[in-house]
Amino acid sequence: MSDSQMSPPADVEKVSASVAAPEDHTKFRLAQLVILLVEISPVTGKGVDLERIGYYDFFAANPFAMIESANTRDRARLHRASFSEEQLSYASTGSRFANRRQRLQHDLALLVAYGLVAPRNSGYGATEQGTAVSDAFSALYADHYRESVRVIHQHLKKLSDPQLATSARKWLRTPSLLLDLYGVPSGDPTRTDSSHQHAKETP
């Protein structure tokens, strides 16, 4: 068989190269974030800081990265919500987490500009307008994503910030890729308190 017969057609290669994951689309990520914040930081709730939102954002979209096999009840809830363990098969959890974190600050800034999210208590929370937009989402995926948020929220809300960071390293299994928004490994002793505070306060 010749090389030309073995190689895929040029148009197939172009289509494959142009296919993007849903999380690569800004509108999709913004919709997820609105739903997420309505669930974990409603209008009457306490604001959630940038770092914790980053963990929620990733694990709500990839819940099987943290829900253990022994937890059959929550895994059944996720299966009913159409989530699958195979979602992480095409990329490492660490690199996907880093990619989402790098976009998070920009996405939150857009939501603040749209009035769907507002700074609150050194963090962020959903606004009444954001709640109305979230409630208006009628796609089946929106309901499934809400269920995933509720599953991971019941686990993560019990953890302090240091406990959450430690647990996330275990779940991601690639500590070197656990980056903050400025590219500094989490827990790096050279990281300054001022840069950490700036990351939380910058919309």
Salt bridges, closest charged atoms under 4 A:
GLU23 OE1 - ARG96 NH2 2.70
GLU23 OE1 - ARG100 NH1 3.62
ASP24 OD1 - ARG103 NH2 2.79
GLU39 OE2 - ARG150 NH2 3.10
ASP49 OD2 - LYS200 NZ 3.45
GLU51 OE2 - ARG191 NH2 2.57
GLU51 OE2 - HIS196 ND1 3.02
ASP57 OD1 - ARG100 NH2 2.94
ASP74 OD1 - ARG73 NH1 3.58
ASP74 OD1 - ARG77 NH1 3.70
ASP74 OD2 - HIS155 NE2 2.65
GLU85 OE2 - ARG75 NH2 2.81
GLU85 OE2 - HIS79 NE2 3.17
ASP107 OD2 - ARG29 NE 2.72
ASP107 OD1 - HIS106 ND1 3.39
ASP143 OD1 - ARG146 NH1 2.90
GLU147 OE2 - ARG77 NE 2.75
ASP161 OD1 - ARG52 NH2 2.93
ASP180 OD2 - ARG191 NH2 3.46
